[in-house]
Amino acid sequence: MMLLLVTSLLHWSAAMAPAAPAGGIERAPAELSTRGYVELFAEGRDLADSPVAERLGPGVDAHRALARADLALDYQNGGWRLFAELFGSAAFEEGGSSGRVYQGWAGWTRADRKLFLRAGKAGIGWGAATVWNPVRTIEQQKDLLFSDTALEGEELAEVRLYGDRGNLAAIHLPERTGERAALWALRGASSAGDVGLALSTVLGEGADHRFGLEATGVLGPVAWVGEALYRRRSPREFVAMDGGRRERGAGSYLSWVLGGNVTLPADVLVVLEHYHDAEGDSAADSRRLRANLAENADLFDPLGRGRDRTFLGVSKRLFELDGTLAANLFYDAASDTRTLQLRLEAHPLPDFQWTAVVLAFDGPGRLDRRIYQLRLRWSF
């Protein structure tokens, strides 16, 4: 199967790549551009009605406030490009701070723009679905509540070929001592009309191989999307619900997401997606988590950890505030928990944005019944 997929990707790329123009393409002059943001983030947790609040004890911090900043520098000269992104955060109450290089890479594009090379620390950006991305296995998952939050990239070397209707990328990720072996990844993407398709494979140590499919399209008023990931795992150690370490045997898993969105009159957008995570929690796992929640609060995920999760989002543009009002419902079948997210976002001034979020849960044994979040961001 692996050999068939790799061979198909290579033939696909060769078929879609046309001959390079004889005279090449005129290069743009050297340019340095910057972008970034500075934001204040505050969160409050209402523990009063939680059935586990007493077991968690008075030492649990129900509030936090952070300052965060992100700065990206992008220098381009001819076919060469240097890109760096720096991210830092500081907690007001705890007094701790941190800074990270989220991205830092050098790249080169051939004059006909059919070949791109880069090496360093970079984002990859696999996945087509709005909420969950099962094919996103070699990079950090996006923030479901604040999708525009900066994400840290991966150390890699990449070669990408472009054609008229798609591209083929080969990526090498070096070994992380104590975490993972070196990885090789291939991804081919193409489109025809309103349909887009991408095939990918990730080859790891032993039998831990991954094969992904992404598909998008338009059917009447509905824009649909789907992803699937087949994963063959080698034995590995994991943290169990009681906090102990266990070993999981080898196995094969098929995860997928299917959904779509439609725009209704009055600028109302409706998004529906269902996610089956073959490696997620079962109902029994969810019960064990609730039983040990006080000792393992770090395992809590407000949007669920179950094998089957559904997202329904309804949002409306508010032109008076240059913003959006949204109501998003997350349902986790394993714990039978519904999480409602109410979100109001506005841009009262140029480059300034504020976002208010309320999360409310109705399921049994949740860590919090309500979470309140406020973010003030200035972008430049």
Stockholm file with secondary structure:
# STOCKHOLM 1.0

chainA/1-380         MMLLLVTSLLHWSAAMAPAAPAGGIERAPAELSTRGYVELFAEGRDLADSPVAERLGPGVDAHRALARADLALDYQNGGWRLFAELFGSAAFEEGGSSGRVYQGWAGWTRADRKLFLRAGKAGIGWGAATVWNPVRTIEQQKDLLFSDTALEGEELAEVRLYGDRGNLAAIHLPERTGERAALWALRGASSAGDVGLALSTVLGEGADHRFGLEATGVLGPVAWVGEALYRRRSPREFVAMDGGRRERGAGSYLSWVLGGNVTLPADVLVVLEHYHDAEGDSAADSRRLRANLAENADLFDPLGRGRDRTFLGVSKRLFELDGTLAANLFYDAASDTRTLQLRLEAHPLPDFQWTAVVLAFDGPGRLDRRIYQLRLRWSF
#=GR chainA/1-380 SS CHHHHHHHHHHHHHHHCCCCCTTCCCCCCCEEEEEEEEEEEEEEEECTTCTTHHHHCTTSCCEEEEEEEEEEEEEEETTEEEEEEEEEEEETTTCCEEEEEEEEEEEEECTTSSEEEEEEEECCCCCCCSSCCTTCCSSCCCCSSCTTSCCCCEEEEEEEEECSSEEEEEEEECCBTTTBCCEEEEEEEEEETTEEEEEEEEECSTTCEEEEEEEEEEETTEEEEEEEEEEEECCEEEECTTSCEEEECCEEEEEEEEEEEEEETTTEEEEEEEEECTTSBCHHHHHHHHHTTTTCGGGCCTTCCBSEEEEEEEEEEETTTTEEEEEEEEEETTTTEEEEEEEEEEEEETTEEEEEEEEEECSTTCSCSEEEEEEEEEEC
#=GC SS_cons         CHHHHHHHHHHHHHHHCCCCCTTCCCCCCCEEEEEEEEEEEEEEEECTTCTTHHHHCTTSCCEEEEEEEEEEEEEEETTEEEEEEEEEEEETTTCCEEEEEEEEEEEEECTTSSEEEEEEEECCCCCCCSSCCTTCCSSCCCCSSCTTSCCCCEEEEEEEEECSSEEEEEEEECCBTTTBCCEEEEEEEEEETTEEEEEEEEECSTTCEEEEEEEEEEETTEEEEEEEEEEEECCEEEECTTSCEEEECCEEEEEEEEEEEEEETTTEEEEEEEEECTTSBCHHHHHHHHHTTTTCGGGCCTTCCBSEEEEEEEEEEETTTTEEEEEEEEEETTTTEEEEEEEEEEEEETTEEEEEEEEEECSTTCSCSEEEEEEEEEEC
//
